[in-house]
């Protein structure tokens, strides 16, 4: 997708750019489905999501992250994995939006700041 970069290397996801699309599920859903399936298959217990270079994520993009997190919560306990969002305090939306996502499950969803 133009203006956005999605990468997954081992247990690190790197998202860069800006997500302003009205339908970000068109590219986020297949990406997160693949990540999710690989995490289960490889029995990954922690997944780091680096969004320090994600300048903007609209509400539809936040919903896509929430859908992915709900998939994790619907797994049997033994298959679940933690998601740690790596954030930048200088990017305003990250503090509030990612904090909201951590409320979905505070034992599995975390945020850490690089600054």
N, CA, C and O atoms as CSV, one atom per row, in Angstrom:
chain,resi,resn,atom,element,x,y,z
A,1,UNK,N,N,0.860,-1.195,0.000
A,1,UNK,CA,C,0.000,0.000,0.000
A,1,UNK,C,C,0.889,1.235,0.000
A,1,UNK,O,O,1.883,1.293,0.725
A,2,UNK,N,N,0.533,2.215,-0.809
A,2,UNK,CA,C,1.324,3.429,-0.932
A,2,UNK,C,C,1.354,4.220,0.382
A,2,UNK,O,O,0.319,4.422,1.017
A,3,UNK,N,N,2.548,4.665,0.778
A,3,UNK,CA,C,2.683,5.478,1.980
A,3,UNK,C,C,2.750,4.686,3.271
A,3,UNK,O,O,2.806,5.260,4.359
A,4,UNK,N,N,2.745,3.358,3.149
A,4,UNK,CA,C,2.781,2.512,4.349
A,4,UNK,C,C,3.716,1.338,4.109
A,4,UNK,O,O,3.776,0.789,3.009
A,5,UNK,N,N,4.441,0.964,5.148
A,5,UNK,CA,C,5.322,-0.189,5.070
A,5,UNK,C,C,4.999,-1.117,6.239
A,5,UNK,O,O,4.962,-0.686,7.391
A,6,UNK,N,N,4.764,-2.397,5.933
A,6,UNK,CA,C,4.467,-3.427,6.932
A,6,UNK,C,C,5.507,-4.526,6.797
A,6,UNK,O,O,5.630,-5.141,5.738
A,7,UNK,N,N,6.251,-4.775,7.859
A,7,UNK,CA,C,7.264,-5.835,7.832
A,7,UNK,C,C,7.146,-6.687,9.079
A,7,UNK,O,O,6.785,-6.198,10.150
A,8,UNK,N,N,7.451,-7.955,8.931
A,8,UNK,CA,C,7.538,-8.828,10.095
A,8,UNK,C,C,8.808,-9.656,9.967
A,8,UNK,O,O,8.974,-10.422,9.018
A,9,UNK,N,N,9.697,-9.490,10.933
A,9,UNK,CA,C,10.941,-10.247,10.962
A,9,UNK,C,C,11.012,-10.931,12.330
A,9,UNK,O,O,11.134,-10.281,13.368
A,10,UNK,N,N,10.931,-12.260,12.294
A,10,UNK,CA,C,10.883,-13.079,13.504
A,10,UNK,C,C,9.748,-12.592,14.403
A,10,UNK,O,O,8.585,-12.694,14.013
A,11,UNK,N,N,10.045,-12.067,15.590
A,11,UNK,CA,C,8.947,-11.661,16.473
A,11,UNK,C,C,8.817,-10.138,16.563
A,11,UNK,O,O,8.337,-9.606,17.564
A,12,UNK,N,N,9.253,-9.438,15.496
A,12,UNK,CA,C,9.146,-7.975,15.450
A,12,UNK,C,C,8.370,-7.539,14.211
A,12,UNK,O,O,8.662,-7.945,13.086
A,13,UNK,N,N,7.376,-6.703,14.461
A,13,UNK,CA,C,6.616,-6.086,13.380
A,13,UNK,C,C,7.040,-4.633,13.323
A,13,UNK,O,O,7.161,-3.968,14.352
A,14,UNK,N,N,7.267,-4.143,12.112
A,14,UNK,CA,C,7.626,-2.740,11.922
A,14,UNK,C,C,6.589,-2.118,10.987
A,14,UNK,O,O,6.415,-2.554,9.850
A,15,UNK,N,N,5.908,-1.092,11.489
A,15,UNK,CA,C,4.909,-0.389,10.686
A,15,UNK,C,C,5.380,1.056,10.532
A,15,UNK,O,O,5.624,1.751,11.518
A,16,UNK,N,N,5.504,1.498,9.276
A,16,UNK,CA,C,5.981,2.856,8.995
A,16,UNK,C,C,5.007,3.580,8.085
A,16,UNK,O,O,4.291,2.962,7.297
A,17,UNK,N,N,4.992,4.901,8.207
A,17,UNK,CA,C,4.204,5.727,7.295
A,17,UNK,C,C,2.989,6.319,7.956
A,17,UNK,O,O,3.031,6.741,9.111
A,18,UNK,N,N,1.891,6.348,7.200
A,18,UNK,CA,C,0.628,6.922,7.653
A,18,UNK,C,C,-0.512,6.054,7.137
A,18,UNK,O,O,-0.542,5.697,5.959
A,19,UNK,N,N,-1.444,5.716,8.015
A,19,UNK,CA,C,-2.608,4.935,7.593
A,19,UNK,C,C,-3.825,5.839,7.705
A,19,UNK,O,O,-4.322,6.116,8.796
A,20,UNK,N,N,-4.294,6.292,6.537
A,20,UNK,CA,C,-5.437,7.202,6.482
A,20,UNK,C,C,-6.572,6.631,5.645
A,20,UNK,O,O,-7.602,7.279,5.461
A,21,UNK,N,N,-6.382,5.422,5.139
A,21,UNK,CA,C,-7.358,4.772,4.269
A,21,UNK,C,C,-8.692,4.563,4.990
A,21,UNK,O,O,-8.725,4.283,6.188
A,22,UNK,N,N,-9.795,4.703,4.236
A,22,UNK,CA,C,-11.125,4.433,4.807
A,22,UNK,C,C,-11.314,2.941,5.060
A,22,UNK,O,O,-12.113,2.537,5.905
A,23,UNK,N,N,-10.562,2.127,4.308
A,23,UNK,CA,C,-10.693,0.669,4.448
A,23,UNK,C,C,-9.309,0.036,4.623
A,23,UNK,O,O,-8.854,-0.703,3.750
A,24,UNK,N,N,-8.641,0.320,5.741
A,24,UNK,CA,C,-7.297,-0.228,5.928
A,24,UNK,C,C,-7.296,-1.745,6.112
A,24,UNK,O,O,-6.248,-2.384,6.018
A,25,UNK,N,N,-8.465,-2.315,6.371
A,25,UNK,CA,C,-8.565,-3.765,6.498
A,25,UNK,C,C,-8.153,-4.491,5.232
A,25,UNK,O,O,-7.745,-5.651,5.280
A,26,UNK,N,N,-8.261,-3.801,4.085
A,26,UNK,CA,C,-7.884,-4.416,2.810
A,26,UNK,C,C,-6.426,-4.866,2.808
A,26,UNK,O,O,-6.089,-5.872,2.185
A,27,UNK,N,N,-5.557,-4.122,3.505
A,27,UNK,CA,C,-4.155,-4.537,3.563
A,27,UNK,C,C,-3.712,-4.945,4.966
A,27,UNK,O,O,-2.767,-5.722,5.104
A,28,UNK,N,N,-4.375,-4.435,6.017
A,28,UNK,CA,C,-3.972,-4.809,7.382
A,28,UNK,C,C,-4.471,-6.196,7.772
A,28,UNK,O,O,-3.746,-6.948,8.424
A,29,UNK,N,N,-5.696,-6.546,7.383
A,29,UNK,CA,C,-6.243,-7.851,7.771
A,29,UNK,C,C,-5.394,-9.011,7.246
A,29,UNK,O,O,-5.038,-9.895,8.024
A,30,UNK,N,N,-5.054,-9.037,5.940
A,30,UNK,CA,C,-4.213,-10.158,5.475
A,30,UNK,C,C,-2.844,-10.188,6.168
A,30,UNK,O,O,-2.319,-11.260,6.468
A,31,UNK,N,N,-2.276,-9.011,6.417
A,31,UNK,CA,C,-0.973,-8.944,7.085
A,31,UNK,C,C,-1.065,-9.506,8.502
A,31,UNK,O,O,-0.277,-10.372,8.881
A,32,UNK,N,N,-2.030,-9.012,9.284
A,32,UNK,CA,C,-2.146,-9.477,10.669
A,32,UNK,C,C,-2.625,-10.920,10.760
A,32,UNK,O,O,-2.275,-11.618,11.712
A,33,UNK,N,N,-3.416,-11.384,9.795
A,33,UNK,CA,C,-3.802,-12.806,9.770
A,33,UNK,C,C,-2.563,-13.683,9.599
A,33,UNK,O,O,-2.410,-14.696,10.281
A,34,UNK,N,N,-1.684,-13.283,8.680
A,34,UNK,CA,C,-0.452,-14.039,8.441
A,34,UNK,C,C,0.445,-14.030,9.687
A,34,UNK,O,O,0.973,-15.069,10.084
A,35,UNK,N,N,0.609,-12.863,10.291
A,35,UNK,CA,C,1.414,-12.741,11.518
A,35,UNK,C,C,0.831,-13.633,12.611
A,35,UNK,O,O,1.556,-14.365,13.285
A,36,UNK,N,N,-0.475,-13.560,12.773
A,36,UNK,CA,C,-1.185,-14.327,13.809
A,36,UNK,C,C,-0.982,-15.835,13.611
A,36,UNK,O,O,-0.654,-16.561,14.549
A,37,UNK,N,N,-1.183,-16.280,12.384
A,37,UNK,CA,C,-1.040,-17.716,12.087
A,37,UNK,C,C,0.396,-18.187,12.308
A,37,UNK,O,O,0.617,-19.277,12.836
A,38,UNK,N,N,1.370,-17.372,11.907
A,38,UNK,CA,C,2.786,-17.722,12.112
A,38,UNK,C,C,3.135,-17.758,13.597
A,38,UNK,O,O,3.868,-18.639,14.044
A,39,UNK,N,N,2.609,-16.799,14.360
A,39,UNK,CA,C,2.890,-16.755,15.803
A,39,UNK,C,C,2.396,-18.028,16.484
A,39,UNK,O,O,3.071,-18.575,17.355
A,40,UNK,N,N,1.224,-18.490,16.087
A,40,UNK,CA,C,0.669,-19.727,16.664
A,40,UNK,C,C,1.525,-20.920,16.228
A,40,UNK,O,O,1.928,-21.746,17.047
A,41,UNK,N,N,1.790,-20.991,14.934
A,41,UNK,CA,C,2.543,-22.109,14.377
A,41,UNK,C,C,3.940,-22.217,14.998
A,41,UNK,O,O,4.413,-23.312,15.305
A,42,UNK,N,N,4.588,-21.066,15.176
A,42,UNK,CA,C,5.959,-21.062,15.705
A,42,UNK,C,C,6.010,-20.922,17.224
A,42,UNK,O,O,7.084,-20.808,17.815
A,43,UNK,N,N,4.830,-20.933,17.844
A,43,UNK,CA,C,4.713,-20.856,19.301
A,43,UNK,C,C,5.436,-19.632,19.889
A,43,UNK,O,O,6.089,-19.709,20.930
A,44,UNK,N,N,5.293,-18.508,19.184
A,44,UNK,CA,C,5.872,-17.244,19.657
A,44,UNK,C,C,5.053,-16.768,20.855
A,44,UNK,O,O,3.823,-16.796,20.828
A,45,UNK,N,N,5.743,-16.333,21.898
A,45,UNK,CA,C,5.052,-15.895,23.114
A,45,UNK,C,C,5.038,-14.381,23.285
A,45,UNK,O,O,4.246,-13.857,24.069
A,46,UNK,N,N,5.910,-13.666,22.557
A,46,UNK,CA,C,5.933,-12.209,22.599
A,46,UNK,C,C,6.161,-11.666,21.199
A,46,UNK,O,O,7.045,-12.124,20.475
A,47,UNK,N,N,5.355,-10.689,20.832
A,47,UNK,CA,C,5.474,-10.054,19.530
A,47,UNK,C,C,5.609,-8.553,19.756
A,47,UNK,O,O,4.758,-7.934,20.394
A,48,UNK,N,N,6.675,-7.980,19.236
A,48,UNK,CA,C,6.931,-6.543,19.379
A,48,UNK,C,C,6.436,-5.829,18.125
A,48,UNK,O,O,6.767,-6.215,17.004
A,49,UNK,N,N,5.637,-4.779,18.334
A,49,UNK,CA,C,5.087,-4.009,17.219
A,49,UNK,C,C,5.662,-2.596,17.310
A,49,UNK,O,O,5.229,-1.783,18.126
A,50,UNK,N,N,6.641,-2.328,16.460
A,50,UNK,CA,C,7.313,-1.030,16.460
A,50,UNK,C,C,6.524,-0.058,15.585
A,50,UNK,O,O,6.481,-0.188,14.362
A,51,UNK,N,N,5.899,0.924,16.251
A,51,UNK,CA,C,5.124,1.933,15.519
A,51,UNK,C,C,5.768,3.320,15.658
A,51,UNK,O,O,5.119,4.342,15.431
A,52,UNK,N,N,7.034,3.339,16.029
A,52,UNK,CA,C,7.714,4.625,16.237
A,52,UNK,C,C,7.832,5.433,14.950
A,52,UNK,O,O,8.070,6.640,15.000
A,53,UNK,N,N,7.669,4.785,13.802
A,53,UNK,CA,C,7.729,5.487,12.510
A,53,UNK,C,C,6.345,5.529,11.840
A,53,UNK,O,O,6.220,5.842,10.656
A,54,UNK,N,N,5.314,5.205,12.630
A,54,UNK,CA,C,3.944,5.298,12.123
A,54,UNK,C,C,3.397,6.651,12.569
A,54,UNK,O,O,2.997,6.827,13.720
A,55,UNK,N,N,3.389,7.597,11.639
A,55,UNK,CA,C,3.036,8.978,11.977
A,55,UNK,C,C,1.558,9.179,12.252
A,55,UNK,O,O,1.177,10.037,13.049
A,56,UNK,N,N,0.726,8.385,11.588
A,56,UNK,CA,C,-0.718,8.541,11.782
A,56,UNK,C,C,-1.424,7.214,11.547
A,56,UNK,O,O,-1.086,6.455,10.639
A,57,UNK,N,N,-2.413,6.962,12.392
A,57,UNK,CA,C,-3.273,5.784,12.245
A,57,UNK,C,C,-4.691,6.250,12.546
A,57,UNK,O,O,-4.987,6.665,13.666
A,58,UNK,N,N,-5.565,6.183,11.547
A,58,UNK,CA,C,-6.937,6.655,11.767
A,58,UNK,C,C,-7.752,5.646,12.582
A,58,UNK,O,O,-7.280,4.553,12.897
A,59,UNK,N,N,-8.977,6.036,12.912
A,59,UNK,CA,C,-9.816,5.189,13.766
A,59,UNK,C,C,-10.100,3.832,13.121
A,59,UNK,O,O,-10.228,2.834,13.830
A,60,UNK,N,N,-10.202,3.777,11.797
A,60,UNK,CA,C,-10.415,2.487,11.132
A,60,UNK,C,C,-9.192,1.589,11.285
A,60,UNK,O,O,-9.323,0.371,11.409
A,61,UNK,N,N,-8.008,2.189,11.277
A,61,UNK,CA,C,-6.784,1.426,11.508
A,61,UNK,C,C,-6.708,0.892,12.932
A,61,UNK,O,O,-6.273,-0.237,13.158
A,62,UNK,N,N,-7.133,1.711,13.891
A,62,UNK,CA,C,-7.167,1.282,15.295
A,62,UNK,C,C,-8.100,0.079,15.437
A,62,UNK,O,O,-7.795,-0.878,16.150
A,63,UNK,N,N,-9.246,0.142,14.745
A,63,UNK,CA,C,-10.204,-0.983,14.789
A,63,UNK,C,C,-9.569,-2.265,14.261
A,63,UNK,O,O,-9.828,-3.351,14.779
A,64,UNK,N,N,-8.737,-2.136,13.228
A,64,UNK,CA,C,-8.070,-3.318,12.681
A,64,UNK,C,C,-7.104,-3.923,13.709
A,64,UNK,O,O,-7.016,-5.144,13.838
A,65,UNK,N,N,-6.384,-3.066,14.434
A,65,UNK,CA,C,-5.511,-3.571,15.502
A,65,UNK,C,C,-6.340,-4.258,16.585
A,65,UNK,O,O,-5.955,-5.311,17.094
A,66,UNK,N,N,-7.474,-3.661,16.933
A,66,UNK,CA,C,-8.354,-4.248,17.953
A,66,UNK,C,C,-8.879,-5.614,17.502
A,66,UNK,O,O,-8.970,-6.541,18.308
A,67,UNK,N,N,-9.226,-5.739,16.214
A,67,UNK,CA,C,-9.706,-7.034,15.688
A,67,UNK,C,C,-8.621,-8.100,15.816
A,67,UNK,O,O,-8.906,-9.241,16.179
A,68,UNK,N,N,-7.378,-7.725,15.518
A,68,UNK,CA,C,-6.258,-8.660,15.649
A,68,UNK,C,C,-6.097,-9.083,17.118
A,68,UNK,O,O,-5.939,-10.267,17.415
A,69,UNK,N,N,-6.138,-8.113,18.023
A,69,UNK,CA,C,-5.999,-8.420,19.457
A,69,UNK,C,C,-7.124,-9.339,19.914
A,69,UNK,O,O,-6.891,-10.252,20.706
A,70,UNK,N,N,-8.341,-9.109,19.427
A,70,UNK,CA,C,-9.459,-9.967,19.817
A,70,UNK,C,C,-9.246,-11.409,19.331
A,70,UNK,O,O,-9.663,-12.356,19.998
A,71,UNK,N,N,-8.600,-11.571,18.176
A,71,UNK,CA,C,-8.273,-12.925,17.707
A,71,UNK,C,C,-7.337,-13.625,18.697
A,71,UNK,O,O,-7.481,-14.819,18.962
A,72,UNK,N,N,-6.382,-12.872,19.236
A,72,UNK,CA,C,-5.449,-13.438,20.218
A,72,UNK,C,C,-6.218,-13.858,21.464
A,72,UNK,O,O,-5.991,-14.939,22.006
A,73,UNK,N,N,-7.128,-12.999,21.913
A,73,UNK,CA,C,-7.894,-13.276,23.130
A,73,UNK,C,C,-8.835,-14.454,22.956
A,73,UNK,O,O,-9.203,-15.104,23.935
A,74,UNK,N,N,-9.231,-14.738,21.717
A,74,UNK,CA,C,-10.125,-15.869,21.448
A,74,UNK,C,C,-9.385,-17.209,21.365
A,74,UNK,O,O,-10.007,-18.267,21.273
A,75,UNK,N,N,-8.061,-17.149,21.400
A,75,UNK,CA,C,-7.279,-18.387,21.373
A,75,UNK,C,C,-7.337,-19.090,22.720
A,75,UNK,O,O,-7.640,-18.475,23.743
A,76,UNK,N,N,-7.044,-20.388,22.709
A,76,UNK,CA,C,-6.856,-21.087,23.977
A,76,UNK,C,C,-5.650,-20.462,24.666
A,76,UNK,O,O,-4.720,-19.991,24.010
A,77,UNK,N,N,-5.678,-20.464,25.973
A,77,UNK,CA,C,-4.618,-19.809,26.750
A,77,UNK,C,C,-3.214,-20.227,26.318
A,77,UNK,O,O,-2.317,-19.387,26.243
A,78,UNK,N,N,-3.017,-21.502,26.036
A,78,UNK,CA,C,-1.684,-22.011,25.684
A,78,UNK,C,C,-1.154,-21.445,24.362
A,78,UNK,O,O,0.057,-21.421,24.140
A,79,UNK,N,N,-2.049,-20.995,23.491
A,79,UNK,CA,C,-1.656,-20.466,22.182
A,79,UNK,C,C,-1.521,-18.949,22.153
A,79,UNK,O,O,-1.041,-18.384,21.170
A,80,UNK,N,N,-1.941,-18.293,23.223
A,80,UNK,CA,C,-1.920,-16.829,23.240
A,80,UNK,C,C,-0.492,-16.295,23.278
A,80,UNK,O,O,0.428,-16.965,23.748
A,81,UNK,N,N,-0.332,-15.094,22.780
A,81,UNK,CA,C,0.967,-14.426,22.811
A,81,UNK,C,C,0.780,-12.966,23.198
A,81,UNK,O,O,-0.272,-12.370,22.964
A,82,UNK,N,N,1.827,-12.406,23.796
A,82,UNK,CA,C,1.803,-11.008,24.209
A,82,UNK,C,C,2.128,-10.113,23.026
A,82,UNK,O,O,2.900,-10.483,22.141
A,83,UNK,N,N,1.528,-8.931,23.024
A,83,UNK,CA,C,1.837,-7.905,22.028
A,83,UNK,C,C,2.368,-6.688,22.779
A,83,UNK,O,O,1.694,-6.130,23.644
A,84,UNK,N,N,3.576,-6.292,22.434
A,84,UNK,CA,C,4.204,-5.125,23.050
A,84,UNK,C,C,4.373,-4.059,21.970
A,84,UNK,O,O,5.183,-4.209,21.055
A,85,UNK,N,N,3.602,-2.990,22.089
A,85,UNK,CA,C,3.709,-1.878,21.141
A,85,UNK,C,C,4.872,-0.987,21.562
A,85,UNK,O,O,4.941,-0.551,22.711
A,86,UNK,N,N,5.781,-0.719,20.636
A,86,UNK,CA,C,6.897,0.188,20.874
A,86,UNK,C,C,6.487,1.534,20.277
A,86,UNK,O,O,6.311,1.660,19.065
A,87,UNK,N,N,6.339,2.536,21.147
A,87,UNK,CA,C,5.746,3.820,20.768
A,87,UNK,C,C,6.726,4.979,20.927
A,87,UNK,O,O,7.776,4.856,21.558
A,88,UNK,N,N,6.347,6.098,20.337
A,88,UNK,CA,C,7.111,7.342,20.430
A,88,UNK,C,C,6.202,8.405,21.057
A,88,UNK,O,O,5.160,8.746,20.495
A,89,UNK,N,N,6.600,8.926,22.222
A,89,UNK,CA,C,5.781,9.930,22.925
A,89,UNK,C,C,5.584,11.197,22.099
A,89,UNK,O,O,4.638,11.949,22.339
A,90,UNK,N,N,6.463,11.443,21.132
A,90,UNK,CA,C,6.352,12.653,20.310
A,90,UNK,C,C,5.277,12.539,19.238
A,90,UNK,O,O,4.973,13.522,18.563
A,91,UNK,N,N,4.703,11.363,19.073
A,91,UNK,CA,C,3.627,11.167,18.096
A,91,UNK,C,C,2.325,11.042,18.896
A,91,UNK,O,O,2.016,9.993,19.463
A,92,UNK,N,N,1.584,12.134,18.920
A,92,UNK,CA,C,0.455,12.320,19.826
A,92,UNK,C,C,-0.571,11.209,19.907
A,92,UNK,O,O,-0.978,10.845,21.010
A,93,UNK,N,N,-1.002,10.662,18.798
A,93,UNK,CA,C,-2.083,9.674,18.807
A,93,UNK,C,C,-1.672,8.374,19.503
A,93,UNK,O,O,-2.533,7.643,19.993
A,94,UNK,N,N,-0.379,8.078,19.552
A,94,UNK,CA,C,0.059,6.771,20.056
A,94,UNK,C,C,-0.264,6.575,21.533
A,94,UNK,O,O,-0.704,5.496,21.931
A,95,UNK,N,N,-0.055,7.595,22.342
A,95,UNK,CA,C,-0.318,7.493,23.784
A,95,UNK,C,C,-1.764,7.079,24.049
A,95,UNK,O,O,-2.008,6.094,24.746
A,96,UNK,N,N,-2.718,7.822,23.501
A,96,UNK,CA,C,-4.128,7.549,23.805
A,96,UNK,C,C,-4.642,6.287,23.118
A,96,UNK,O,O,-5.295,5.459,23.752
A,97,UNK,N,N,-4.354,6.139,21.842
A,97,UNK,CA,C,-4.906,5.006,21.096
A,97,UNK,C,C,-4.334,3.677,21.562
A,97,UNK,O,O,-5.073,2.704,21.710
A,98,UNK,N,N,-3.039,3.626,21.793
A,98,UNK,CA,C,-2.433,2.358,22.213
A,98,UNK,C,C,-2.815,2.041,23.655
A,98,UNK,O,O,-2.999,0.876,24.008
A,99,UNK,N,N,-2.935,3.066,24.482
A,99,UNK,CA,C,-3.408,2.841,25.856
A,99,UNK,C,C,-4.783,2.189,25.826
A,99,UNK,O,O,-5.046,1.255,26.584
A,100,UNK,N,N,-5.659,2.677,24.957
A,100,UNK,CA,C,-7.001,2.099,24.821
A,100,UNK,C,C,-6.912,0.623,24.438
A,100,UNK,O,O,-7.657,-0.198,24.973
A,101,UNK,N,N,-6.014,0.280,23.524
A,101,UNK,CA,C,-5.855,-1.123,23.120
A,101,UNK,C,C,-5.366,-1.996,24.272
A,101,UNK,O,O,-5.751,-3.160,24.376
A,102,UNK,N,N,-4.516,-1.437,25.139
A,102,UNK,CA,C,-4.020,-2.241,26.279
A,102,UNK,C,C,-5.159,-2.627,27.220
A,102,UNK,O,O,-5.075,-3.637,27.919
A,103,UNK,N,N,-6.213,-1.832,27.237
A,103,UNK,CA,C,-7.353,-2.140,28.114
A,103,UNK,C,C,-8.101,-3.397,27.667
A,103,UNK,O,O,-8.872,-3.956,28.447
A,104,UNK,N,N,-7.890,-3.851,26.428
A,104,UNK,CA,C,-8.542,-5.086,25.969
A,104,UNK,C,C,-8.060,-6.283,26.778
A,104,UNK,O,O,-8.826,-7.213,27.035
A,105,UNK,N,N,-6.791,-6.261,27.179
A,105,UNK,CA,C,-6.257,-7.298,28.075
A,105,UNK,C,C,-4.901,-6.830,28.592
A,105,UNK,O,O,-3.910,-6.845,27.861
A,106,UNK,N,N,-4.864,-6.418,29.850
A,106,UNK,CA,C,-3.643,-5.841,30.401
A,106,UNK,C,C,-2.585,-6.884,30.763
A,106,UNK,O,O,-1.481,-6.534,31.183
A,107,UNK,N,N,-2.920,-8.153,30.603
A,107,UNK,CA,C,-1.924,-9.210,30.807
A,107,UNK,C,C,-1.236,-9.603,29.508
A,107,UNK,O,O,-0.199,-10.265,29.523
A,108,UNK,N,N,-1.816,-9.192,28.382
A,108,UNK,CA,C,-1.269,-9.598,27.083
A,108,UNK,C,C,-0.850,-8.423,26.194
A,108,UNK,O,O,0.012,-8.580,25.331
A,109,UNK,N,N,-1.446,-7.261,26.397
A,109,UNK,CA,C,-1.193,-6.118,25.513
A,109,UNK,C,C,-0.486,-5.024,26.313
A,109,UNK,O,O,-0.984,-4.562,27.340
A,110,UNK,N,N,0.694,-4.618,25.816
A,110,UNK,CA,C,1.528,-3.642,26.536
A,110,UNK,C,C,1.998,-2.550,25.602
A,110,UNK,O,O,1.987,-2.705,24.381
A,111,UNK,N,N,2.415,-1.430,26.199
A,111,UNK,CA,C,3.061,-0.381,25.419
A,111,UNK,C,C,4.343,0.029,26.120
A,111,UNK,O,O,4.407,0.077,27.348
A,112,UNK,N,N,5.365,0.323,25.325
A,112,UNK,CA,C,6.630,0.827,25.829
A,112,UNK,C,C,7.025,2.008,24.953
A,112,UNK,O,O,6.751,2.035,23.753
A,113,UNK,N,N,7.669,2.974,25.577
A,113,UNK,CA,C,8.089,4.163,24.832
A,113,UNK,C,C,9.599,4.157,24.647
A,113,UNK,O,O,10.344,3.735,25.532
A,114,UNK,N,N,10.042,4.631,23.488
A,114,UNK,CA,C,11.483,4.707,23.214
A,114,UNK,C,C,12.071,5.964,23.840
A,114,UNK,O,O,13.292,6.111,23.901
A,115,UNK,N,N,11.206,6.882,24.312
A,115,UNK,CA,C,11.703,8.150,24.852
A,115,UNK,C,C,10.957,8.540,26.118
A,115,UNK,O,O,11.245,9.580,26.709
